[in-house]
Amino acid sequence: MTRKRKPYKTFTKEFKLEAIRMMDESDRPSSEIATQLGIRRNQLYKWKEQLETKGDKAFTGKKGDH
């Protein structure tokens, strides 16, 4: 029995920036924020790293930017 892989869920740049802002400004644990947003905690850290390394060019929709 072969299982089909679910397609990647894509998020807008605005969603990612808001998620990072919530993580930076909230007293709540990142795992709680991730659960609220319906994403994995690790995804928050990946987005934050992308923003720190690419700045304004982060989240421009290039392949591999989930």
PQR file of N, CA, C, O and H, with PARSE charges and radii, in Angstrom:
ATOM      1  N   MET A   1       0.844  -1.188   0.000 -0.4000 1.5000
ATOM      2  CA  MET A   1       0.000   0.000   0.000 -0.0000 2.0000
ATOM      3  C   MET A   1       0.886   1.247   0.000  0.5500 1.7000
ATOM      4  O   MET A   1       1.699   1.438   0.904 -0.5500 1.4000
ATOM      5  N   THR A   2       0.726   2.072  -0.998 -0.4000 1.5000
ATOM      6  CA  THR A   2       1.538   3.273  -1.131 -0.0000 2.0000
ATOM      7  C   THR A   2       0.730   4.483  -0.656  0.5500 1.7000
ATOM      8  O   THR A   2      -0.430   4.666  -1.024 -0.5500 1.4000
ATOM      9  H   THR A   2       0.066   1.916  -1.732  0.4000 1.0000
ATOM     10  N   ARG A   3       1.373   5.291   0.161 -0.4000 1.5000
ATOM     11  CA  ARG A   3       0.711   6.503   0.644 -0.0000 2.0000
ATOM     12  C   ARG A   3       1.195   7.691  -0.162  0.5500 1.7000
ATOM     13  O   ARG A   3       2.388   7.830  -0.430 -0.5500 1.4000
ATOM     14  H   ARG A   3       2.316   5.142   0.460  0.4000 1.0000
ATOM     15  N   LYS A   4       0.269   8.535  -0.541 -0.4000 1.5000
ATOM     16  CA  LYS A   4       0.641   9.757  -1.249 -0.0000 2.0000
ATOM     17  C   LYS A   4       1.065  10.807  -0.237  0.5500 1.7000
ATOM     18  O   LYS A   4       0.430  10.979   0.804 -0.5500 1.4000
ATOM     19  H   LYS A   4      -0.700   8.422  -0.323  0.4000 1.0000
ATOM     20  N   ARG A   5       2.137  11.499  -0.552 -0.4000 1.5000
ATOM     21  CA  ARG A   5       2.606  12.570   0.327 -0.0000 2.0000
ATOM     22  C   ARG A   5       1.692  13.774   0.176  0.5500 1.7000
ATOM     23  O   ARG A   5       1.278  14.116  -0.932 -0.5500 1.4000
ATOM     24  H   ARG A   5       2.653  11.359  -1.397  0.4000 1.0000
ATOM     25  N   LYS A   6       1.385  14.407   1.282 -0.4000 1.5000
ATOM     26  CA  LYS A   6       0.554  15.612   1.241 -0.0000 2.0000
ATOM     27  C   LYS A   6       1.338  16.738   0.581  0.5500 1.7000
ATOM     28  O   LYS A   6       2.545  16.862   0.791 -0.5500 1.4000
ATOM     29  H   LYS A   6       1.722  14.129   2.182  0.4000 1.0000
ATOM     30  N   PRO A   7       0.667  17.548  -0.206 -0.5600 1.5000
ATOM     31  CA  PRO A   7       1.380  18.692  -0.789  0.2800 2.0000
ATOM     32  C   PRO A   7       1.776  19.678   0.312  0.5500 1.7000
ATOM     33  O   PRO A   7       1.126  19.766   1.353 -0.5500 1.4000
ATOM     34  N   TYR A   8       2.851  20.409   0.057 -0.4000 1.5000
ATOM     35  CA  TYR A   8       3.289  21.403   1.033 -0.0000 2.0000
ATOM     36  C   TYR A   8       2.237  22.486   1.185  0.5500 1.7000
ATOM     37  O   TYR A   8       1.605  22.906   0.216 -0.5500 1.4000
ATOM     38  H   TYR A   8       3.380  20.338  -0.789  0.4000 1.0000
ATOM     39  N   LYS A   9       2.066  22.924   2.409 -0.4000 1.5000
ATOM     40  CA  LYS A   9       1.189  24.047   2.683 -0.0000 2.0000
ATOM     41  C   LYS A   9       2.016  25.306   2.478  0.5500 1.7000
ATOM     42  O   LYS A   9       3.145  25.393   2.960 -0.5500 1.4000
ATOM     43  H   LYS A   9       2.580  22.583   3.196  0.4000 1.0000
ATOM     44  N   THR A  10       1.472  26.266   1.778 -0.4000 1.5000
ATOM     45  CA  THR A  10       2.217  27.504   1.568 -0.0000 2.0000
ATOM     46  C   THR A  10       1.603  28.618   2.408  0.5500 1.7000
ATOM     47  O   THR A  10       0.397  28.645   2.653 -0.5500 1.4000
ATOM     48  H   THR A  10       0.555  26.196   1.386  0.4000 1.0000
ATOM     49  N   PHE A  11       2.447  29.520   2.836 -0.4000 1.5000
ATOM     50  CA  PHE A  11       2.025  30.625   3.686 -0.0000 2.0000
ATOM     51  C   PHE A  11       2.491  31.935   3.055  0.5500 1.7000
ATOM     52  O   PHE A  11       3.525  31.991   2.389 -0.5500 1.4000
ATOM     53  H   PHE A  11       3.427  29.498   2.638  0.4000 1.0000
ATOM     54  N   THR A  12       1.708  32.978   3.278 -0.4000 1.5000
ATOM     55  CA  THR A  12       2.064  34.282   2.720 -0.0000 2.0000
ATOM     56  C   THR A  12       3.225  34.883   3.503  0.5500 1.7000
ATOM     57  O   THR A  12       3.509  34.493   4.636 -0.5500 1.4000
ATOM     58  H   THR A  12       0.868  32.932   3.819  0.4000 1.0000
ATOM     59  N   LYS A  13       3.881  35.841   2.866 -0.4000 1.5000
ATOM     60  CA  LYS A  13       4.971  36.560   3.528 -0.0000 2.0000
ATOM     61  C   LYS A  13       4.444  37.240   4.788  0.5500 1.7000
ATOM     62  O   LYS A  13       5.118  37.259   5.817 -0.5500 1.4000
ATOM     63  H   LYS A  13       3.650  36.158   1.946  0.4000 1.0000
ATOM     64  N   GLU A  14       3.246  37.794   4.704 -0.4000 1.5000
ATOM     65  CA  GLU A  14       2.655  38.491   5.845 -0.0000 2.0000
ATOM     66  C   GLU A  14       2.432  37.533   7.016  0.5500 1.7000
ATOM     67  O   GLU A  14       2.680  37.880   8.171 -0.5500 1.4000
ATOM     68  H   GLU A  14       2.698  37.779   3.868  0.4000 1.0000
ATOM     69  N   PHE A  15       1.960  36.322   6.702 -0.4000 1.5000
ATOM     70  CA  PHE A  15       1.735  35.318   7.749 -0.0000 2.0000
ATOM     71  C   PHE A  15       3.050  34.987   8.448  0.5500 1.7000
ATOM     72  O   PHE A  15       3.107  34.918   9.676 -0.5500 1.4000
ATOM     73  H   PHE A  15       1.758  36.040   5.764  0.4000 1.0000
ATOM     74  N   LYS A  16       4.100  34.784   7.665 -0.4000 1.5000
ATOM     75  CA  LYS A  16       5.409  34.435   8.226 -0.0000 2.0000
ATOM     76  C   LYS A  16       5.958  35.559   9.095  0.5500 1.7000
ATOM     77  O   LYS A  16       6.474  35.312  10.185 -0.5500 1.4000
ATOM     78  H   LYS A  16       4.054  34.840   6.668  0.4000 1.0000
ATOM     79  N   LEU A  17       5.846  36.790   8.610 -0.4000 1.5000
ATOM     80  CA  LEU A  17       6.340  37.931   9.386 -0.0000 2.0000
ATOM     81  C   LEU A  17       5.565  38.090  10.685  0.5500 1.7000
ATOM     82  O   LEU A  17       6.149  38.396  11.725 -0.5500 1.4000
ATOM     83  H   LEU A  17       5.427  36.990   7.725  0.4000 1.0000
ATOM     84  N   GLU A  18       4.247  37.884  10.631 -0.4000 1.5000
ATOM     85  CA  GLU A  18       3.429  37.986  11.836 -0.0000 2.0000
ATOM     86  C   GLU A  18       3.779  36.868  12.816  0.5500 1.7000
ATOM     87  O   GLU A  18       3.830  37.097  14.024 -0.5500 1.4000
ATOM     88  H   GLU A  18       3.773  37.636   9.786  0.4000 1.0000
ATOM     89  N   ALA A  19       4.019  35.670  12.308 -0.4000 1.5000
ATOM     90  CA  ALA A  19       4.397  34.550  13.174 -0.0000 2.0000
ATOM     91  C   ALA A  19       5.715  34.844  13.884  0.5500 1.7000
ATOM     92  O   ALA A  19       5.851  34.576  15.078 -0.5500 1.4000
ATOM     93  H   ALA A  19       3.979  35.484  11.326  0.4000 1.0000
ATOM     94  N   ILE A  20       6.681  35.391  13.156 -0.4000 1.5000
ATOM     95  CA  ILE A  20       7.974  35.744  13.753 -0.0000 2.0000
ATOM     96  C   ILE A  20       7.794  36.850  14.790  0.5500 1.7000
ATOM     97  O   ILE A  20       8.397  36.804  15.863 -0.5500 1.4000
ATOM     98  H   ILE A  20       6.570  35.608  12.187  0.4000 1.0000
ATOM     99  N   ARG A  21       6.971  37.837  14.471 -0.4000 1.5000
ATOM    100  CA  ARG A  21       6.714  38.923  15.425 -0.0000 2.0000
ATOM    101  C   ARG A  21       6.094  38.373  16.705  0.5500 1.7000
ATOM    102  O   ARG A  21       6.484  38.754  17.808 -0.5500 1.4000
ATOM    103  H   ARG A  21       6.482  37.874  13.600  0.4000 1.0000
ATOM    104  N   MET A  22       5.125  37.472  16.547 -0.4000 1.5000
ATOM    105  CA  MET A  22       4.480  36.875  17.726 -0.0000 2.0000
ATOM    106  C   MET A  22       5.508  36.139  18.579  0.5500 1.7000
ATOM    107  O   MET A  22       5.486  36.233  19.806 -0.5500 1.4000
ATOM    108  H   MET A  22       4.808  37.162  15.651  0.4000 1.0000
ATOM    109  N   MET A  23       6.397  35.415  17.933 -0.4000 1.5000
ATOM    110  CA  MET A  23       7.408  34.654  18.660 -0.0000 2.0000
ATOM    111  C   MET A  23       8.357  35.603  19.401  0.5500 1.7000
ATOM    112  O   MET A  23       8.730  35.341  20.544 -0.5500 1.4000
ATOM    113  H   MET A  23       6.415  35.338  16.936  0.4000 1.0000
ATOM    114  N   ASP A  24       8.745  36.700  18.751 -0.4000 1.5000
ATOM    115  CA  ASP A  24       9.693  37.634  19.350 -0.0000 2.0000
ATOM    116  C   ASP A  24       9.084  38.468  20.478  0.5500 1.7000
ATOM    117  O   ASP A  24       9.758  38.774  21.461 -0.5500 1.4000
ATOM    118  H   ASP A  24       8.443  36.912  17.822  0.4000 1.0000
ATOM    119  N   GLU A  25       7.813  38.832  20.334 -0.4000 1.5000
ATOM    120  CA  GLU A  25       7.217  39.791  21.271 -0.0000 2.0000
ATOM    121  C   GLU A  25       6.362  39.159  22.361  0.5500 1.7000
ATOM    122  O   GLU A  25       5.964  39.838  23.308 -0.5500 1.4000
ATOM    123  H   GLU A  25       7.265  38.583  19.535  0.4000 1.0000
ATOM    124  N   SER A  26       6.079  37.878  22.238 -0.4000 1.5000
ATOM    125  CA  SER A  26       5.192  37.234  23.195 -0.0000 2.0000
ATOM    126  C   SER A  26       5.965  36.577  24.320  0.5500 1.7000
ATOM    127  O   SER A  26       7.111  36.166  24.140 -0.5500 1.4000
ATOM    128  H   SER A  26       6.403  37.326  21.469  0.4000 1.0000
ATOM    129  N   ASP A  27       5.341  36.479  25.469 -0.4000 1.5000
ATOM    130  CA  ASP A  27       5.919  35.754  26.599 -0.0000 2.0000
ATOM    131  C   ASP A  27       5.602  34.268  26.497  0.5500 1.7000
ATOM    132  O   ASP A  27       6.120  33.462  27.270 -0.5500 1.4000
ATOM    133  H   ASP A  27       4.410  36.813  25.615  0.4000 1.0000
ATOM    134  N   ARG A  28       4.753  33.911  25.545 -0.4000 1.5000
ATOM    135  CA  ARG A  28       4.338  32.518  25.399 -0.0000 2.0000
ATOM    136  C   ARG A  28       5.442  31.704  24.731  0.5500 1.7000
ATOM    137  O   ARG A  28       6.233  32.243  23.958 -0.5500 1.4000
ATOM    138  H   ARG A  28       4.333  34.566  24.918  0.4000 1.0000
ATOM    139  N   PRO A  29       5.495  30.403  25.031 -0.5600 1.5000
ATOM    140  CA  PRO A  29       6.505  29.553  24.390  0.2800 2.0000
ATOM    141  C   PRO A  29       6.245  29.435  22.886  0.5500 1.7000
ATOM    142  O   PRO A  29       5.101  29.488  22.436 -0.5500 1.4000
ATOM    143  N   SER A  30       7.311  29.276  22.130 -0.4000 1.5000
ATOM    144  CA  SER A  30       7.182  29.180  20.675 -0.0000 2.0000
ATOM    145  C   SER A  30       6.344  27.976  20.274  0.5500 1.7000
ATOM    146  O   SER A  30       5.655  28.016  19.255 -0.5500 1.4000
ATOM    147  H   SER A  30       8.240  29.233  22.496  0.4000 1.0000
ATOM    148  N   SER A  31       6.394  26.905  21.063 -0.4000 1.5000
ATOM    149  CA  SER A  31       5.595  25.723  20.740 -0.0000 2.0000
ATOM    150  C   SER A  31       4.100  26.034  20.819  0.5500 1.7000
ATOM    151  O   SER A  31       3.314  25.514  20.025 -0.5500 1.4000
ATOM    152  H   SER A  31       6.954  26.873  21.890  0.4000 1.0000
ATOM    153  N   GLU A  32       3.710  26.871  21.764 -0.4000 1.5000
ATOM    154  CA  GLU A  32       2.305  27.265  21.906 -0.0000 2.0000
ATOM    155  C   GLU A  32       1.868  28.140  20.732  0.5500 1.7000
ATOM    156  O   GLU A  32       0.765  27.980  20.209 -0.5500 1.4000
ATOM    157  H   GLU A  32       4.348  27.293  22.408  0.4000 1.0000
ATOM    158  N   ILE A  33       2.728  29.057  20.327 -0.4000 1.5000
ATOM    159  CA  ILE A  33       2.428  29.930  19.177 -0.0000 2.0000
ATOM    160  C   ILE A  33       2.298  29.084  17.914  0.5500 1.7000
ATOM    161  O   ILE A  33       1.379  29.284  17.119 -0.5500 1.4000
ATOM    162  H   ILE A  33       3.624  29.188  20.752  0.4000 1.0000
ATOM    163  N   ALA A  34       3.210  28.145  17.733 -0.4000 1.5000
ATOM    164  CA  ALA A  34       3.167  27.277  16.551 -0.0000 2.0000
ATOM    165  C   ALA A  34       1.876  26.465  16.518  0.5500 1.7000
ATOM    166  O   ALA A  34       1.252  26.337  15.465 -0.5500 1.4000
ATOM    167  H   ALA A  34       3.956  27.982  18.378  0.4000 1.0000
ATOM    168  N   THR A  35       1.473  25.921  17.657 -0.4000 1.5000
ATOM    169  CA  THR A  35       0.232  25.150  17.722 -0.0000 2.0000
ATOM    170  C   THR A  35      -0.958  26.022  17.358  0.5500 1.7000
ATOM    171  O   THR A  35      -1.841  25.595  16.614 -0.5500 1.4000
ATOM    172  H   THR A  35       1.980  26.026  18.513  0.4000 1.0000
ATOM    173  N   GLN A  36      -0.985  27.231  17.876 -0.4000 1.5000
ATOM    174  CA  GLN A  36      -2.071  28.167  17.584 -0.0000 2.0000
ATOM    175  C   GLN A  36      -2.144  28.463  16.082  0.5500 1.7000
ATOM    176  O   GLN A  36      -3.233  28.588  15.522 -0.5500 1.4000
ATOM    177  H   GLN A  36      -0.268  27.578  18.480  0.4000 1.0000
ATOM    178  N   LEU A  37      -0.979  28.573  15.434 -0.4000 1.5000
ATOM    179  CA  LEU A  37      -0.931  28.903  14.013 -0.0000 2.0000
ATOM    180  C   LEU A  37      -1.072  27.676  13.116  0.5500 1.7000
ATOM    181  O   LEU A  37      -1.241  27.810  11.904 -0.5500 1.4000
ATOM    182  H   LEU A  37      -0.094  28.471  15.889  0.4000 1.0000
ATOM    183  N   GLY A  38      -1.004  26.483  13.702 -0.4000 1.5000
ATOM    184  CA  GLY A  38      -1.137  25.262  12.925 -0.0000 2.0000
ATOM    185  C   GLY A  38       0.119  24.882  12.165  0.5500 1.7000
ATOM    186  O   GLY A  38       0.048  24.292  11.087 -0.5500 1.4000
ATOM    187  H   GLY A  38      -0.867  26.373  14.687  0.4000 1.0000
ATOM    188  N   ILE A  39       1.275  25.222  12.732 -0.4000 1.5000
ATOM    189  CA  ILE A  39       2.552  24.881  12.100 -0.0000 2.0000
ATOM    190  C   ILE A  39       3.443  24.196  13.130  0.5500 1.7000
ATOM    191  O   ILE A  39       3.121  24.157  14.318 -0.5500 1.4000
ATOM    192  H   ILE A  39       1.333  25.702  13.607  0.4000 1.0000
ATOM    193  N   ARG A  40       4.571  23.654  12.660 -0.4000 1.5000
ATOM    194  CA  ARG A  40       5.546  23.053  13.571 -0.0000 2.0000
ATOM    195  C   ARG A  40       6.406  24.155  14.188  0.5500 1.7000
ATOM    196  O   ARG A  40       6.679  25.177  13.559 -0.5500 1.4000
ATOM    197  H   ARG A  40       4.833  23.686  11.695  0.4000 1.0000
ATOM    198  N   ARG A  41       6.821  23.928  15.418 -0.4000 1.5000
ATOM    199  CA  ARG A  41       7.653  24.915  16.117 -0.0000 2.0000
ATOM    200  C   ARG A  41       8.925  25.191  15.336  0.5500 1.7000
ATOM    201  O   ARG A  41       9.366  26.336  15.243 -0.5500 1.4000
ATOM    202  H   ARG A  41       6.600  23.097  15.929  0.4000 1.0000
ATOM    203  N   ASN A  42       9.516  24.142  14.773 -0.4000 1.5000
ATOM    204  CA  ASN A  42      10.760  24.294  14.025 -0.0000 2.0000
ATOM    205  C   ASN A  42      10.587  25.237  12.836  0.5500 1.7000
ATOM    206  O   ASN A  42      11.534  25.920  12.445 -0.5500 1.4000
ATOM    207  H   ASN A  42       9.157  23.211  14.849  0.4000 1.0000
ATOM    208  N   GLN A  43       9.388  25.279  12.260 -0.4000 1.5000
ATOM    209  CA  GLN A  43       9.136  26.147  11.120 -0.0000 2.0000
ATOM    210  C   GLN A  43       9.304  27.614  11.503  0.5500 1.7000
ATOM    211  O   GLN A  43       9.810  28.410  10.711 -0.5500 1.4000
ATOM    212  H   GLN A  43       8.619  24.724  12.577  0.4000 1.0000
ATOM    213  N   LEU A  44       8.887  27.970  12.702 -0.4000 1.5000
ATOM    214  CA  LEU A  44       9.066  29.351  13.178 -0.0000 2.0000
ATOM    215  C   LEU A  44      10.544  29.735  13.158  0.5500 1.7000
ATOM    216  O   LEU A  44      10.908  30.823  12.713 -0.5500 1.4000
ATOM    217  H   LEU A  44       8.477  27.323  13.345  0.4000 1.0000
ATOM    218  N   TYR A  45      11.385  28.830  13.643 -0.4000 1.5000
ATOM    219  CA  TYR A  45      12.817  29.116  13.692 -0.0000 2.0000
ATOM    220  C   TYR A  45      13.430  29.195  12.297  0.5500 1.7000
ATOM    221  O   TYR A  45      14.325  30.003  12.052 -0.5500 1.4000
ATOM    222  H   TYR A  45      11.089  27.946  14.005  0.4000 1.0000
ATOM    223  N   LYS A  46      12.944  28.351  11.384 -0.4000 1.5000
ATOM    224  CA  LYS A  46      13.442  28.410  10.005 -0.0000 2.0000
ATOM    225  C   LYS A  46      13.081  29.745   9.368  0.5500 1.7000
ATOM    226  O   LYS A  46      13.914  30.362   8.703 -0.5500 1.4000
ATOM    227  H   LYS A  46      12.216  27.695  11.584  0.4000 1.0000
ATOM    228  N   TRP A  47      11.857  30.190   9.563 -0.4000 1.5000
ATOM    229  CA  TRP A  47      11.439  31.472   8.994 -0.0000 2.0000
ATOM    230  C   TRP A  47      12.234  32.616   9.594  0.5500 1.7000
ATOM    231  O   TRP A  47      12.644  33.534   8.884 -0.5500 1.4000
ATOM    232  H   TRP A  47      11.180  29.689  10.103  0.4000 1.0000
ATOM    233  N   LYS A  48      12.453  32.565  10.904 -0.4000 1.5000
ATOM    234  CA  LYS A  48      13.224  33.619  11.568 -0.0000 2.0000
ATOM    235  C   LYS A  48      14.642  33.669  11.024  0.5500 1.7000
ATOM    236  O   LYS A  48      15.183  34.749  10.785 -0.5500 1.4000
ATOM    237  H   LYS A  48      12.120  31.819  11.482  0.4000 1.0000
ATOM    238  N   GLU A  49      15.244  32.503  10.828 -0.4000 1.5000
ATOM    239  CA  GLU A  49      16.598  32.440  10.283 -0.0000 2.0000
ATOM    240  C   GLU A  49      16.640  33.008   8.862  0.5500 1.7000
ATOM    241  O   GLU A  49      17.564  33.741   8.508 -0.5500 1.4000
ATOM    242  H   GLU A  49      14.805  31.626  11.022  0.4000 1.0000
ATOM    243  N   GLN A  50      15.635  32.667   8.050 -0.4000 1.5000
ATOM    244  CA  GLN A  50      15.576  33.192   6.686 -0.0000 2.0000
ATOM    245  C   GLN A  50      15.480  34.712   6.701  0.5500 1.7000
ATOM    246  O   GLN A  50      16.138  35.385   5.908 -0.5500 1.4000
ATOM    247  H   GLN A  50      14.885  32.072   8.337  0.4000 1.0000
ATOM    248  N   LEU A  51      14.668  35.251   7.593 -0.4000 1.5000
ATOM    249  CA  LEU A  51      14.502  36.696   7.687 -0.0000 2.0000
ATOM    250  C   LEU A  51      15.812  37.362   8.109  0.5500 1.7000
ATOM    251  O   LEU A  51      16.179  38.415   7.586 -0.5500 1.4000
ATOM    252  H   LEU A  51      14.133  34.704   8.237  0.4000 1.0000
ATOM    253  N   GLU A  52      16.513  36.738   9.060 -0.4000 1.5000
ATOM    254  CA  GLU A  52      17.771  37.315   9.537 -0.0000 2.0000
ATOM    255  C   GLU A  52      18.865  37.261   8.475  0.5500 1.7000
ATOM    256  O   GLU A  52      19.689  38.172   8.398 -0.5500 1.4000
ATOM    257  H   GLU A  52      16.216  35.883   9.485  0.4000 1.0000
ATOM    258  N   THR A  53      18.889  36.216   7.661 -0.4000 1.5000
ATOM    259  CA  THR A  53      19.952  36.086   6.669 -0.0000 2.0000
ATOM    260  C   THR A  53      19.639  36.803   5.360  0.5500 1.7000
ATOM    261  O   THR A  53      20.548  37.298   4.694 -0.5500 1.4000
ATOM    262  H   THR A  53      18.220  35.476   7.723  0.4000 1.0000
ATOM    263  N   LYS A  54      18.367  36.862   4.986 -0.4000 1.5000
ATOM    264  CA  LYS A  54      18.009  37.453   3.688 -0.0000 2.0000
ATOM    265  C   LYS A  54      17.364  38.831   3.793  0.5500 1.7000
ATOM    266  O   LYS A  54      17.263  39.541   2.792 -0.5500 1.4000
ATOM    267  H   LYS A  54      17.629  36.460   5.526  0.4000 1.0000
ATOM    268  N   GLY A  55      16.932  39.213   4.973 -0.4000 1.5000
ATOM    269  CA  GLY A  55      16.312  40.524   5.152 -0.0000 2.0000
ATOM    270  C   GLY A  55      15.071  40.691   4.291  0.5500 1.7000
ATOM    271  O   GLY A  55      14.178  39.845   4.316 -0.5500 1.4000
ATOM    272  H   GLY A  55      17.014  38.636   5.785  0.4000 1.0000
ATOM    273  N   ASP A  56      15.011  41.780   3.529 -0.4000 1.5000
ATOM    274  CA  ASP A  56      13.844  42.082   2.703 -0.0000 2.0000
ATOM    275  C   ASP A  56      13.624  41.066   1.583  0.5500 1.7000
ATOM    276  O   ASP A  56      12.525  40.973   1.035 -0.5500 1.4000
ATOM    277  H   ASP A  56      15.737  42.468   3.509  0.4000 1.0000
ATOM    278  N   LYS A  57      14.654  40.315   1.248 -0.4000 1.5000
ATOM    279  CA  LYS A  57      14.527  39.338   0.165 -0.0000 2.0000
ATOM    280  C   LYS A  57      13.968  37.995   0.660  0.5500 1.7000
ATOM    281  O   LYS A  57      13.739  37.088  -0.140 -0.5500 1.4000
ATOM    282  H   LYS A  57      15.546  40.391   1.694  0.4000 1.0000
ATOM    283  N   ALA A  58      13.750  37.871   1.963 -0.4000 1.5000
ATOM    284  CA  ALA A  58      13.190  36.643   2.501 -0.0000 2.0000
ATOM    285  C   ALA A  58      11.734  36.502   2.072  0.5500 1.7000
ATOM    286  O   ALA A  58      11.020  37.492   1.916 -0.5500 1.4000
ATOM    287  H   ALA A  58      13.936  38.608   2.613  0.4000 1.0000
ATOM    288  N   PHE A  59      11.316  35.279   1.888 -0.4000 1.5000
ATOM    289  CA  PHE A  59       9.915  34.947   1.593 -0.0000 2.0000
ATOM    290  C   PHE A  59       9.419  35.532   0.267  0.5500 1.7000
ATOM    291  O   PHE A  59       8.283  35.997   0.176 -0.5500 1.4000
ATOM    292  H   PHE A  59      11.897  34.474   2.015  0.4000 1.0000
ATOM    293  N   THR A  60      10.263  35.506  -0.741 -0.4000 1.5000
ATOM    294  CA  THR A  60       9.850  36.051  -2.035 -0.0000 2.0000
ATOM    295  C   THR A  60       9.168  35.024  -2.926  0.5500 1.7000
ATOM    296  O   THR A  60       8.841  35.320  -4.075 -0.5500 1.4000
ATOM    297  H   THR A  60      11.186  35.128  -0.667  0.4000 1.0000
ATOM    298  N   GLY A  61       8.949  33.820  -2.406 -0.4000 1.5000
ATOM    299  CA  GLY A  61       8.211  32.824  -3.157 -0.0000 2.0000
ATOM    300  C   GLY A  61       9.056  31.928  -4.028  0.5500 1.7000
ATOM    301  O   GLY A  61       8.523  31.216  -4.880 -0.5500 1.4000
ATOM    302  H   GLY A  61       9.214  33.580  -1.473  0.4000 1.0000
ATOM    303  N   LYS A  62      10.355  31.944  -3.837 -0.4000 1.5000
ATOM    304  CA  LYS A  62      11.209  31.051  -4.612 -0.0000 2.0000
ATOM    305  C   LYS A  62      11.035  29.615  -4.143  0.5500 1.7000
ATOM    306  O   LYS A  62      10.596  29.372  -3.019 -0.5500 1.4000
ATOM    307  H   LYS A  62      10.787  32.522  -3.145  0.4000 1.0000
ATOM    308  N   LYS A  63      11.378  28.666  -5.000 -0.4000 1.5000
ATOM    309  CA  LYS A  63      11.231  27.247  -4.665 -0.0000 2.0000
ATOM    310  C   LYS A  63      11.965  26.932  -3.374  0.5500 1.7000
ATOM    311  O   LYS A  63      13.080  27.394  -3.133 -0.5500 1.4000
ATOM    312  H   LYS A  63      11.735  28.863  -5.914  0.4000 1.0000
ATOM    313  N   GLY A  64      11.301  26.129  -2.553 -0.4000 1.5000
ATOM    314  CA  GLY A  64      11.898  25.720  -1.292 -0.0000 2.0000
ATOM    315  C   GLY A  64      11.557  26.663  -0.150  0.5500 1.7000
ATOM    316  O   GLY A  64      11.997  26.441   0.978 -0.5500 1.4000
ATOM    317  H   GLY A  64      10.395  25.754  -2.749  0.4000 1.0000
ATOM    318  N   ASP A  65      10.800  27.688  -0.409 -0.4000 1.5000
ATOM    319  CA  ASP A  65      10.411  28.641   0.636 -0.0000 2.0000
ATOM    320  C   ASP A  65       9.009  28.285   1.106  0.5500 1.7000
ATOM    321  O   ASP A  65       8.018  28.789   0.577 -0.5500 1.4000
ATOM    322  H   ASP A  65      10.442  27.869  -1.325  0.4000 1.0000
ATOM    323  N   HIS A  66       8.937  27.421   2.094 -0.4000 1.5000
ATOM    324  CA  HIS A  66       7.638  26.971   2.594 -0.0000 2.0000
ATOM    325  C   HIS A  66       7.363  27.588   3.933  0.5500 1.7000
ATOM    326  O   HIS A  66       6.314  27.335   4.526 -0.5500 1.4000
ATOM    327  H   HIS A  66       9.742  27.011   2.523  0.4000 1.0000
TER
END
